[in-house]
Amino acid sequence: MAKFEESILRLEKIVQELEKGEVPLEKSLTLFEEGMQLSTTCRKELEQAEGKVEILLKQNGKLQAESFEPMTMTEAPAVRK
């Protein structure tokens, strides 16, 4: 399993453990710190992957790869329920 997936699984376990509320304060703080480090690591990996994503566009009858530029929240259309 890749490091990213392992980190996400560990982060999920930490969240579940903290949500139960049965962990002593000292251990809660340790788990919280570990979770924050995992979160930072995962976010960095996602940002790196985002920079590598390309989309294929058909231009002049040929497929051409272009860098993917994600929309910011201000550019994204509003979603209504």
PyMOL commands that set and color helices and strands:
alter all, ss='L'
color gray80, all
select helices_A, chain A and resi 3-20+25-52
alter helices_A, ss='H'
color red, helices_A
select strands_A, chain A and resi 54-59+62-67
alter strands_A, ss='S'
color yellow, strands_A
deselect
rebuild
show_as cartoon
